[in-house]
Amino acid sequence: MKRFITLAAIAIATSAFSNDWKPLFNGKDLDGWIVKTKGAPAGENPWNLFRAEDGNLTVSYADFDKETFKDEFGHIHTAKSYKNYRFRCEYRFVGEQVTGAPKWAFANSGIMLHCPPPTAMEVDQKFPNSAEFQLLGVNRTTGSLFTPGCMVAYKDQPDMAKSIKSTIPSLPLDEWVKAEAVVQDGKIQHWINGELVMEYSNPRFMDGTPMVEGHISLQAESHPCQFRNIEILELD
């Protein structure tokens, strides 16, 4: 009987995971998302920076009308805030980095977790205060953690406010990579192509306020990139 109950529980859990994933991007427009770029208020999308193209959520600099890039970093936020969830997507970098962008931003994007509302960001704020699941391409590692405006507990360091580097190799331009964040009860995991990259806990803003829920955002950091199969599974 005990074995039967265990198998039944696994079957129920598997069914829930396979059936309750919800798409966050409809492939046609940016409905359900809010854009915030440095230098512009929330809700504006200068240069049509974020766009729906061929079913992908695309970061494009085709209409960027400045001579050189000057930290016009952008983020597209979910309109809804989430607490416990699994978020997954596929990403890839395409084309060439925009003129004047910093070298570190080459083939660089991220999934920003527990973001405050985009309307709460200052007009000239570069990045939302959040736990960043970094996405990289081309001869580096991907899946690292960055902590703009926050800190976490990692291994024996309860107040880690610096980046935690991944050991998972990135892929070349144009190759799709699967990324998944698991966020539940104060613990966060980064997964790349089905492999656990890292786990940390107790995310807090720098004033000590716990980060228990928030919006999820995807980055535009000067290199064109695309996202697809953007889905969320809300957890109890």
NUZAVEX-978785 format. One record per atom (N, C-alpha, C): x, y, z; residue in three letters. Coordinates in steps of 0.1 Angstrom, whole numbers, plus 2048, in hexadecimal, padded with zeros to 3 digits. Atoms other than C-alpha are relative to their C-alpha. Layout:
// residues N
XYZala
...
***
This chain:
// residues 236
8087F4800met
800800800met
80980D800met
7F77F57FFlys
81C818809lys
8068037F2lys
7FA7FE80Darg
82D8127E8arg
7F68057F6arg
80A7FB809phe
80C8177D6phe
7FE80F801phe
8037F27FDile
8068387E7ile
80C8097FAile
7F47F8805thr
82A8447DEthr
7FF8017F1thr
80180080Fleu
82583A7B9leu
7F58097FCleu
80B7F7804ala
80484C7B8ala
80380E802ala
7FC7F27FEala
81386B7C7ala
8098057F5ala
7F77FC80Bile
82E86B7ADile
7F88027F3ile
8087FF80Cala
814866791ala
7F980D800ala
8077F47FFile
80088379Eile
80980C7FEile
7F77F5802ala
81E89A7A0ala
8058017F2ala
7FB80080Ethr
82A89077Dthr
7F58067F8thr
80B7FB807ser
807897770ser
7FF80F801ser
8027F27FEala
8068B9780ala
80B8087F9ala
7F57F9806phe
8298C2773phe
7FE8007F0phe
80180180Fser
8208B774Fser
7F48087FBser
80D7FA805asn
7FD8C774Dasn
7FE80F804asn
8027F37FAasp
8008E8761asp
80980B7FBasp
7F77F6805trp
81B8FA74Etrp
7F880A7F8trp
8087F5808lys
80D91B740lys
80A8087F8lys
7F77F8808pro
81C92E723pro
7FF80F805pro
8007F27FCleu
82695272Cleu
8028097F4leu
7FE7F880Cphe
82D95D708phe
7F77FA7F5phe
809806809asn
8139596EDasn
8057FF7F2asn
7FA80180Dgly
82B95C6D0gly
7FC80A7F6gly
8057F7809lys
8189786C0lys
80380F804lys
7FE7F37FBasp
81C9976D6asp
8057FF80Easp
7FB7FF7F3leu
8289A36F8leu
7F580080Bleu
80B8007F6asp
80799E70Aasp
8047F880Casp
7FC8077F4gly
80D99572Egly
80E804805gly
7F27FB7FCtrp
82F9A7730trp
80080F800trp
7FE7F27FEile
83B9C973Aile
80F8037FDile
7F27FC803val
85B9D972Bval
80480B809val
7FA7F57F9lys
8729EE73Flys
80F8017FClys
7F27FD804thr
8929FD730thr
80680C808thr
7F97F57FAlys
8ACA1473Flys
7FD80D7F8lys
8027F3807gly
8A2A38737gly
7F18027FCgly
80E800804ala
87DA30730ala
7F77FB80Cala
8098057F6pro
85FA2B747pro
7FB7F27FDpro
80580D802ala
850A0974Cala
7F48007F6ala
80B80180Agly
8389FF730gly
8048057F2gly
7FB7FC80Dglu
84CA10714glu
80A7F57FBglu
7F780A806asn
85F9FA6FBasn
8088077F5asn
7F97F980Apro
878A116EApro
8087F77F6pro
7F980780Btrp
887A066C9trp
7F97F27FDtrp
80680D801asn
86E9E96CAasn
80A7F5804asn
7F58087FBleu
8899D96DEleu
7FC7F1802leu
80580E7FEphe
8749BB6E9phe
7F47FF7F6phe
80A80280Aarg
85E9AD6CDarg
7FD7F17FEarg
80480E804ala
84C98D6C2ala
8047FE7F1ala
7FC80380Eglu
85D97F6A3glu
8017F17FEglu
7FF80E804asp
85795D693asp
7FD7F780Casp
8048097F5gly
8479506B3gly
80A80180Cgly
7F67FE7F6asn
86595B6C8asn
7FF80E807asn
7FF7F37FAleu
8689766E2leu
80E8057FEleu
7F37FC805thr
8859896D3thr
80580E805thr
7F97F37FDval
89D9A46DFval
8078047F4val
7FA7FB80Dser
8A69B86C0ser
80580E801ser
7FB7F2801tyr
8BB9D66BAtyr
8008067F2tyr
8017FC80Eala
8B19DA696ala
7FB80E7FEala
8057F2800asp
89F9FB69Easp
80780980Aasp
7F97F77F7phe
8B8A086B7phe
80680C7F9phe
7FD7F4808asp
8BDA2C6ACasp
80B809806asp
7F57F87FBlys
8DBA376C1lys
80D7FC7FAlys
7F3803806glu
8FEA396B5glu
8087F5807glu
7F980A7F8thr
90BA246D1thr
7F87FD80Cthr
8088057F4phe
8FDA106EEphe
80680680Dphe
7FC7FA7F3lys
8FEA22710lys
7F87FB80Blys
8078067F5asp
8F0A0A729asp
7F18007FFasp
80F800802glu
8CDA0971Aglu
7FB7F1802glu
80480E7FDphe
8C79E772Bphe
7F17FF802phe
80F801800gly
8A49DA729gly
7FC7F3807gly
80680C7FAhis
88E9C073Bhis
7F18007FChis
80F802802ile
86C9B2732ile
7FB7F780Bile
8058077F4his
8599A8751his
7F27FA7FEhis
80D805800thr
83C991756thr
7F780A807thr
80A7F67FAala
81D9A675Eala
7FC7FB80Eala
8058067F4lys
81598E77Alys
80C7FD809lys
7F68047F6ser
82998779Aser
7FE7F2804ser
80180E7FDtyr
8329647A4tyr
8087FD80Dtyr
7FA8037F3lys
83C9537C5lys
8087F37FFlys
7FA80E802asn
84392D7C1asn
7FD7FB7F2asn
80280380Etyr
84892179Etyr
80C7F97FAtyr
7F5804809arg
85D910783arg
7FE8087F4arg
8017F880Dphe
865927766phe
80A7FB7F7phe
7F7806809arg
87491A747arg
7FF8077F2arg
8007FA80Ecys
87E927724cys
80C7FA7F9cys
7F4803808glu
896921708glu
80580E7FBglu
7FA7F3804tyr
8AE93D6FEtyr
80C7FD7F6tyr
7F4800809arg
8C89446E3arg
80480E7FDarg
7FB7F3805phe
8DE9616D8phe
8028007F1phe
7FF80080Fval
8DD96C6B4val
80680E7FCval
7FB7F3806gly
8EE98769Egly
80C806808gly
7F57F97FBglu
9069A16AAglu
7FC80980Bglu
8027F77F5gln
9099B56CAgln
7FF80E7FBgln
8027F2805val
8FE9DA6C6val
80D808803val
7F47F77FFthr
91A9F46C1thr
80180780Ethr
7FE7F87F4gly
929A026E1gly
7FD7F880Dgly
8048087F4ala
91D9E76F9ala
80C7FA807ala
7F48057F9pro
9349DA714pro
8037F27FCpro
7FC80D804lys
9489BB70Dlys
7F97F5808lys
80680B7F7trp
93A9A872Btrp
7F17FD7FCtrp
80E802804ala
9179AC71Cala
7FE7F87F3ala
80080880Cphe
9209986FDphe
7F97F3803phe
80880D7FEala
90797A6FAala
7FD7FF80Eala
8038007F2asn
8FA98371Casn
7F2804802asn
80E7FC7FDser
8D6983729ser
7FE7FA80Eser
8038067F3gly
8C4976748gly
7F27FF803gly
80E8027FAile
8A596B75Aile
80180680Eile
7FF7F97F4met
89F983776met
7F47FC809met
80A8067F7leu
88C974794leu
7FC80980Cleu
8057F97F5his
8779847AFhis
8028107FEhis
7FF7F2803cys
8779A679Ecys
7F5808806cys
80B7F77FDpro
8639C37ADpro
7F98047F4pro
8077FB80Cpro
8499D2796pro
8088097F8pro
7F87F8809pro
8599E2778pro
7FD80F802pro
8047F27FDthr
846A02781thr
80780680Cthr
7F87FC7F4ala
85BA037A1ala
80E8047FDala
7F27FD803met
87CA0678Emet
80180F7FCmet
7FD7F3804glu
88CA2878Aglu
8028017F1glu
7FF7FE80Fval
88CA36766val
80E7FC7FBval
7F3803804asp
8B2A33764asp
8067F3806asp
7FB80C7FAgln
8B5A12777gln
8047F67F5gln
7FB80980Blys
8CA9F9763lys
7F97F2802lys
80480E7FEphe
8BE9D8773phe
7F680080Cphe
8098017F4pro
8A19CE78Apro
8077F980Bpro
7FA8077F4asn
8AB9C47ADasn
7FA7F2800asn
80580E803ser
8A899E7A9ser
80B7F6801ser
7F780B801ala
8B997C7A9ala
8017FD7F1ala
7FF80280Eglu
8C7979786glu
8067F27FCglu
7FC80D806phe
8C9957775phe
8078047F2phe
7F97FB80Cgln
8E496175Bgln
8007F67F5gln
80080880Cleu
8E2954738leu
80B8067F7leu
7F57FC809leu
902955723leu
8017F77F4leu
7FD80880Bgly
90E948702gly
80F8027FCgly
7F3800807val
92F9416F0val
80C80080Aval
7F38037F9asn
94D932703asn
80180680Easn
8017FC7F2arg
94293B727arg
7F77F6807arg
80A8097F9thr
92D92B742thr
7F3807800thr
80D7FA800thr
908931744thr
7F87FB80Dthr
8088047F4gly
8EF92F761gly
80580680Dgly
7FB7FA7F3ser
90294577Aser
7F6808807ser
8097F77F8leu
8F295A795leu
80780E801leu
7FC7F27FCphe
8F5980797phe
7F6806809phe
8097FB7F5thr
8E69947B3thr
7FE80F800thr
8027F1800pro
8DD9B87A8pro
7F680480Bpro
8097FB7F5gly
8CF9C87C8gly
7FB7F580Agly
80580A7F7cys
8CC9A87DCcys
80B7F7805cys
7F680A7FBmet
8DE98C7EFmet
7F97F3802met
80580D7FEval
8D99677F4val
8087F880Aval
7F88097F8ala
8E494A80Aala
8057F57F6ala
7FA80A809tyr
8FC9337F7tyr
80B7F8807tyr
7F78097F9lys
90D915807lys
80380680Elys
7FD7FB7F3asp
91F923826asp
80180F801asp
7FF7F1801gln
91B94881Cgln
7F1805801gln
80E7FC7FFpro
8F995582Apro
7FD80D7FApro
8037F3806asp
8FD97881Basp
8088027F3asp
7F97FF80Dmet
90B9727F8met
7F980B7F8met
8057F5809ala
9079927E4ala
8098017F4ala
7F880080Clys
9209897C9lys
7FB7F57F7lys
80480A80Aser
91C9757AAser
8057F2804ser
7FC80E7FFile
91E94F7ABile
8017FA7F2ile
7FE80480Elys
92D94178Clys
7FD7F17FElys
80380E804ser
92092277Aser
80C7F97FAser
7F6808807thr
93590676Cthr
7FB7FA7F4thr
80680680Cile
91D8FD750ile
8048087F3ile
7FB7F980Cpro
92C90672Dpro
7F48067F9pro
80A7FA809ser
91891D717ser
8017FB7F2ser
80080580Eleu
90F9166F3leu
80380B7F6leu
7FD7F680Apro
9189286D3pro
7F38087FCpro
80B7F8805leu
9029436C3leu
7F77F77F8leu
80B807808asp
8E19376B3asp
7FC7F2805asp
80480C7FAglu
8DF9186C9glu
7F780280Cglu
80A7FF7F5trp
8C19146DFtrp
8047F980Dtrp
7FC8057F3val
8C790E704val
7F3800809val
80C8017F7lys
8AC90271Elys
80580580Elys
7FD7FA7F3ala
8AC91673Eala
7F37FE809ala
80B8017F6glu
89690F75Dglu
80480580Dglu
7FE7FB7F2ala
89392177Eala
7F57F9809ala
80A8067F7val
88290F79Bval
80180980Dval
8017F77F4val
8779277B7val
7F57FB809val
80A8057F6gln
8669197D6gln
80580280Egln
7FE7FF7F2asp
8649237FAasp
80E805804asp
7F47FA7FDgly
8839397FAgly
80D7F97FAgly
7F5807806lys
8999217E6lys
7FF8027F1lys
8007FE80File
8A39267C1ile
80B7F77FAile
7F7809807gln
8B390E7A9gln
8018067F1gln
7FE7FE80Ehis
8C2915786his
8037F37F9his
7FE80C808trp
8C08FA76Ctrp
8038047F2trp
7FD7FE80File
8D08F9749ile
8007F37F9ile
80180C808asn
8C78DF730asn
7FE7F3809asn
80380C7F7gly
8B98C874Cgly
80A7FD80Bgly
7F68037F6glu
8D88CB762glu
7FF80B80Bglu
8007F67F5leu
8D78DC784leu
80D807801leu
7F47F7800val
8F08F9784val
80380480Eval
7FD7FB7F3met
8EC9077A7met
7F3802808met
80B7FE7F7glu
8D590C7C5glu
80480A80Bglu
7FD7F77F5tyr
8D39287DEtyr
7F2803807tyr
80D7FE7F8ser
8B99357F7ser
80080E806ser
8027F47F8asn
8AC95280Casn
80480D7F8asn
7FD7F4807pro
8AD96D7F1pro
7FA80C807pro
8047F47F9arg
8AB990801arg
80580C7F8arg
7FB7F3805phe
8AD9B47F5phe
80B80480Aphe
7F47FC7F8met
8CB9C6803met
7FC80680Emet
8057FB7F3asp
8B69D581Fasp
7FB7F5809asp
80480B7F8gly
8AE9B282Bgly
7F27FB7FDgly
80D804803thr
88B9B081Dthr
8007F37F8thr
80180D808pro
88398C812pro
7FA8027F3pro
80580080Emet
87D9877EDmet
7F77F37FFmet
80980C7FFval
85F96F7F0val
7F87FE7F3val
80780180Dglu
84F9777CEglu
80480C7F8glu
7FD7F5809gly
85298D7B0gly
7FE7FD7F2gly
80180280Ehis
85199278Bhis
80C7F97FAhis
7F5806807ile
86797F773ile
8038087F3ile
7FD7F880Cser
87A992758ser
80B7F97F8ser
7F5804809leu
89098A73Aleu
80780C7FBleu
7F77F5802gln
8AD9A0731gln
8038037F1gln
7FA7FB80Dala
8B89B5713ala
80D807804ala
7F47FA7FBglu
8DD9BC71Aglu
80A8047F5glu
7F87FB80Cser
8E99C76F7ser
8037F67F5ser
7FE80A80Bhis
8EB9A66E4his
7F27FA7FDhis
80D806804pro
8CD99A6D0pro
7FF7F2805pro
80380D7FCcys
8BD97B6DEcys
7F27FD7FFcys
80E805802gln
89E9666DCgln
7FC7F780Bgln
80580A7F6phe
8889536F5phe
7F47F97FAphe
80C808804arg
86E9386EEarg
7FC7F680Aarg
80580A7F7asn
85991F700asn
80180580Fasn
7FF7F97F3ile
85693771Eile
7F47FC808ile
80B8067F8glu
841925738glu
80280180Fglu
7FF8007F1ile
83992575Dile
7F77F5806ile
80780A7F8leu
82D90A775leu
7FF80680Eleu
8017FB7F2glu
820919795glu
7FF7F580Aglu
7FF80B7F6leu
8279047B4leu
7F880480Cleu
8077FD7F3asp
8149017D5asp
80B80580Aasp
***
